[in-house]
Amino acid sequence: MSYRVLPIPPETSVAVRQTRLAPGYGHPVHASTATSYGPCRSCLATFRVGAERRLLFTLDAFEGLDSYPSPGPVFIHEEPCEPWAAEGFPPEVRDLPLVLEGYGRGRHLVARERASGARVEEALERLFAEPAVEYLHVRNAQAGCYIARVERTATPPA
């Protein structure tokens, strides 16, 4: 199975850092020093507690997919960071307690599974084996907040 993990769009991070407003909502952004491990939704690296500053804002992870809003809290580094674009699953997200949610047409929740560590790829395989699943959301299993989106990619011909 071939897939790619997508962080929030880079233009969203840039706009939040520049305007200090939540995209689509206009709520003020909250800046603070990291007090917990949660990952940056841009670079998908976990924050160094007490050493890095982060921005908290409201994001609709379904923006552009459905007209029903589903806002939730997300963090990004206060300073610009390189958005995640590597192959595979982000190593610093892998060991967090995760819920992988498989969505189908019309934002219909088809299946979900808890996974972390070495079990992430197994869970991705099972969820993407379901024909109705078009994409996945990765969420924190403790807080429920959105981390990233996962999409199938075309498998190169053999």
Secondary structure per residue as TSV (DSSP state, phi and psi in degrees):
chain	resnum	aa	ss	phi	psi
A	1	M	-	360.0	137.9
A	2	S	-	-116.3	134.0
A	3	Y	E	-147.9	166.7
A	4	R	E	-136.3	143.9
A	5	V	E	-100.4	125.8
A	6	L	E	-110.5	122.2
A	7	P	-	-76.5	-177.2
A	8	I	S	-62.5	154.2
A	9	P	-	-58.7	138.6
A	10	P	H	-55.8	-36.1
A	11	E	H	-65.8	-27.2
A	12	T	H	-67.6	-46.7
A	13	S	H	-60.8	-44.2
A	14	V	H	-60.7	-47.6
A	15	A	H	-62.2	-42.1
A	16	V	H	-63.7	-43.4
A	17	R	H	-65.5	-35.8
A	18	Q	H	-78.6	-45.3
A	19	T	H	-91.1	-23.6
A	20	R	-	59.0	34.7
A	21	L	B	-130.7	146.5
A	22	A	-	-71.6	132.1
A	23	P	T	-64.3	132.9
A	24	G	T	81.5	-15.0
A	25	Y	T	-121.8	-32.3
A	26	G	-	77.0	8.0
A	27	H	-	-67.8	144.2
A	28	P	B	-65.6	144.9
A	29	V	-	-82.4	144.4
A	30	H	E	-106.7	124.4
A	31	A	E	-104.3	136.8
A	32	S	E	-160.0	166.3
A	33	T	E	-77.3	138.7
A	34	A	-	-58.9	127.6
A	35	T	-	-115.8	-1.9
A	36	S	S	-145.3	169.5
A	37	Y	-	-74.1	-21.3
A	38	G	-	-36.4	148.4
A	39	P	B	-84.1	151.4
A	40	C	-	-68.0	131.6
A	41	R	T	-80.1	3.2
A	42	S	T	-101.3	-62.3
A	43	C	T	-87.1	-12.4
A	44	L	-	60.7	29.7
A	45	A	-	-103.4	147.1
A	46	T	B	-75.0	149.6
A	47	F	-	-74.1	143.5
A	48	R	-	-83.7	108.4
A	49	V	T	-57.7	129.1
A	50	G	T	79.3	-7.5
A	51	A	T	-118.2	-16.5
A	52	E	-	-125.7	148.6
A	53	R	E	-98.2	147.1
A	54	R	E	-138.4	161.3
A	55	L	E	-114.0	130.7
A	56	L	E	-105.1	129.9
A	57	F	E	-151.9	170.0
A	58	T	E	-90.8	132.6
A	59	L	E	-136.5	139.8
A	60	D	E	-98.8	104.5
A	61	A	T	-67.6	-12.1
A	62	F	T	-103.6	8.6
A	63	E	T	-51.5	129.3
A	64	G	T	85.2	-9.2
A	65	L	T	-105.0	-26.4
A	66	D	-	-157.4	148.2
A	67	S	S	-80.5	-15.9
A	68	Y	S	-79.6	119.2
A	69	P	-	-73.2	142.6
A	70	S	-	-135.8	68.9
A	71	P	E	-71.6	149.7
A	72	G	E	-157.9	165.5
A	73	P	E	-81.1	140.1
A	74	V	E	-141.7	158.5
A	75	F	E	-119.3	147.1
A	76	I	E	-136.2	161.6
A	77	H	E	-61.6	142.4
A	78	E	S	-66.6	-40.0
A	79	E	S	-87.5	148.5
A	80	P	-	-55.0	141.4
A	81	C	-	-134.6	161.4
A	82	E	-	-78.9	119.0
A	83	P	-	-59.4	144.0
A	84	W	-	-59.1	128.5
A	85	A	-	-146.0	10.2
A	86	A	-	-79.1	169.7
A	87	E	S	-76.5	155.5
A	88	G	S	77.2	-168.4
A	89	F	S	-93.4	135.5
A	90	P	-	-57.7	123.4
A	91	P	H	-61.1	-33.7
A	92	E	H	-78.9	-15.7
A	93	V	H	-89.7	-32.8
A	94	R	H	-48.9	-41.8
A	95	D	T	-90.0	3.8
A	96	L	S	-78.9	158.1
A	97	P	-	-71.6	115.5
A	98	L	E	-118.3	152.8
A	99	V	E	-122.3	127.2
A	100	L	E	-104.6	122.4
A	101	E	E	-113.0	124.3
A	102	G	E	-96.0	121.4
A	103	Y	E	-110.6	144.9
A	104	G	E	-113.4	-167.5
A	105	R	G	-53.1	141.0
A	106	G	G	70.7	21.2
A	107	R	G	63.2	26.6
A	108	H	E	-76.5	124.7
A	109	L	E	-74.4	113.5
A	110	V	E	-91.0	-45.0
A	111	A	E	-158.4	156.3
A	112	R	E	-145.6	154.1
A	113	E	E	-152.8	140.8
A	114	R	E	-86.5	140.2
A	115	A	E	-161.5	156.7
A	116	S	-	-162.6	168.9
A	117	G	T	59.4	-138.1
A	118	A	T	-68.2	-12.7
A	119	R	H	-83.7	-6.7
A	120	V	H	-61.0	-49.4
A	121	E	H	-62.1	-38.9
A	122	E	H	-60.6	-43.3
A	123	A	H	-66.1	-41.9
A	124	L	H	-59.3	-44.2
A	125	E	H	-58.4	-48.9
A	126	R	H	-63.0	-44.5
A	127	L	H	-67.7	-43.4
A	128	F	H	-74.1	-14.1
A	129	A	H	-70.4	-21.3
A	130	E	S	-74.4	114.6
A	131	P	T	-58.2	-28.4
A	132	A	T	-76.6	-15.3
A	133	V	-	-77.7	121.2
A	134	E	-	-99.1	-31.6
A	135	Y	E	-159.1	165.3
A	136	L	E	-121.7	151.1
A	137	H	E	-110.2	138.4
A	138	V	E	-100.7	126.1
A	139	R	E	-130.6	155.5
A	140	N	E	-73.9	126.0
A	141	A	T	-71.2	-20.3
A	142	Q	T	-88.6	-48.6
A	143	A	T	-93.1	-21.0
A	144	G	-	81.6	0.0
A	145	C	-	-78.8	151.2
A	146	Y	E	-68.2	138.1
A	147	I	E	-115.1	-52.2
A	148	A	E	-162.3	172.5
A	149	R	E	-114.0	145.8
A	150	V	E	-123.4	132.0
A	151	E	E	-125.1	149.2
A	152	R	E	-68.1	149.6
A	153	T	-	-121.8	158.7
A	154	A	-	-63.4	135.8
A	155	T	-	-81.4	126.6
A	156	P	-	-63.1	144.1
A	157	P	-	-64.3	147.2
A	158	A	-	-78.3	360.0
